[in-house]
Amino acid sequence: MDKKLKIIIENCPQNHKCPAVNVCPVGALSQKDFEAPIIDYDKCIGCGKCSNFCPKKALVL
C-alpha cells in the first residue's frame, strides 16, 4: 500500500452505519455500532474507493 488511509474523526458524524464500509473491495473497513470505522491496514490496498464514497469526507488518503 503506497498511500495510508486516515479517518478525520471531526468529519465523521458517528450516528449511522458507515456507507463506505461496504464499498471496500478487500474488507479493510469495519464498524462497531455507530462508531467511526476501523481500518485494517494489513488489508487496505489504498485504492481510495472508500474515501471517494464517504459523503462527509471523513476518510482520506
Stockholm file with secondary structure:
# STOCKHOLM 1.0

chainA/1-61         MDKKLKIIIENCPQNHKCPAVNVCPVGALSQKDFEAPIIDYDKCIGCGKCSNFCPKKALVL
#=GR chainA/1-61 SS CCSCCEECGGGCCCSSCCGGGGTCTTCCEECSTTSCCEECTTTCCCCCHHHHHCTTCCEEC
#=GC SS_cons        CCSCCEECGGGCCCSSCCGGGGTCTTCCEECSTTSCCEECTTTCCCCCHHHHHCTTCCEEC
//
